[in-house]
Amino acid sequence: MRQINDAHVAEPGLAVVEVATADDQTAFALQEVLATRWATAMADRTTRVPGEPGVRLRCYLDRHRTAGRWLYP
């Protein structure tokens, strides 16, 4: 995964959420739950690390914005 940019967490309320799960379905389900509450820049794919179990997904959220408004297009 790419480095976390300082702009992603430049002020209180901005967060980078990285999820490690057993499968894609679980990762995307958790992302959907986050997006129902906060503005979330959703990931469209997961990543796999060779030799490690499971998948990872990273999304960005702004807890000051309501769901449905994207932080990053």
C-alpha positions as CSV (number, residue, x, y, z in Angstrom):
1,M,0.0,0.0,0.0
2,R,1.0,3.6,-0.6
3,Q,2.3,5.8,2.2
4,I,-0.2,7.8,4.2
5,N,0.0,11.4,3.0
6,D,0.1,14.1,5.7
7,A,-2.9,15.8,4.0
8,H,-5.0,12.7,4.8
9,V,-4.7,13.4,8.5
10,A,-3.9,17.1,8.5
11,E,-6.6,18.0,11.0
12,P,-8.7,16.4,13.7
13,G,-11.6,14.4,12.3
14,L,-9.7,13.1,9.3
15,A,-8.8,9.4,9.4
16,V,-7.1,6.7,7.3
17,V,-8.7,3.4,8.0
18,E,-6.8,0.3,7.0
19,V,-8.7,-3.0,7.4
20,A,-7.2,-6.5,7.4
21,T,-9.8,-9.3,6.9
22,A,-9.9,-12.8,5.7
23,D,-11.7,-12.0,2.5
24,D,-12.9,-9.3,0.1
25,Q,-16.5,-9.6,1.1
26,T,-15.8,-8.8,4.7
27,A,-13.5,-5.8,3.9
28,F,-16.1,-4.2,1.6
29,A,-18.9,-4.9,4.1
30,L,-17.0,-3.0,6.8
31,Q,-16.3,-0.2,4.4
32,E,-20.0,0.1,3.7
33,V,-20.7,0.4,7.4
34,L,-18.3,3.3,7.7
35,A,-19.8,5.0,4.7
36,T,-23.3,5.0,6.2
37,R,-22.1,7.2,9.0
38,W,-19.2,9.4,7.7
39,A,-18.1,10.9,4.4
40,T,-15.8,8.1,3.1
41,A,-13.5,7.9,0.1
42,M,-14.2,4.3,-0.7
43,A,-11.7,1.8,-2.1
44,D,-12.7,-0.2,-5.1
45,R,-10.2,-3.1,-4.6
46,T,-8.3,-4.9,-1.8
47,T,-4.7,-5.8,-1.8
48,R,-2.9,-9.0,-0.9
49,V,0.6,-9.4,0.5
50,P,2.3,-12.5,-0.8
51,G,2.8,-15.1,1.9
52,E,0.4,-13.4,4.3
53,P,-3.2,-14.5,4.9
54,G,-6.2,-12.3,4.1
55,V,-6.6,-9.0,2.3
56,R,-6.2,-5.4,3.2
57,L,-8.4,-2.4,2.3
58,R,-7.7,1.3,3.0
59,C,-10.3,4.0,2.9
60,Y,-10.3,7.6,4.1
61,L,-13.0,9.3,6.1
62,D,-14.0,12.6,7.5
63,R,-16.1,12.3,10.7
64,H,-17.2,16.0,10.4
65,R,-19.0,15.4,7.1
66,T,-22.2,13.4,6.8
67,A,-22.5,10.2,4.8
68,G,-22.9,10.7,1.1
69,R,-20.4,13.5,0.7
70,W,-17.1,12.3,-0.6
71,L,-13.9,13.6,1.0
72,Y,-11.8,12.7,-2.1
73,P,-13.4,12.3,-5.6
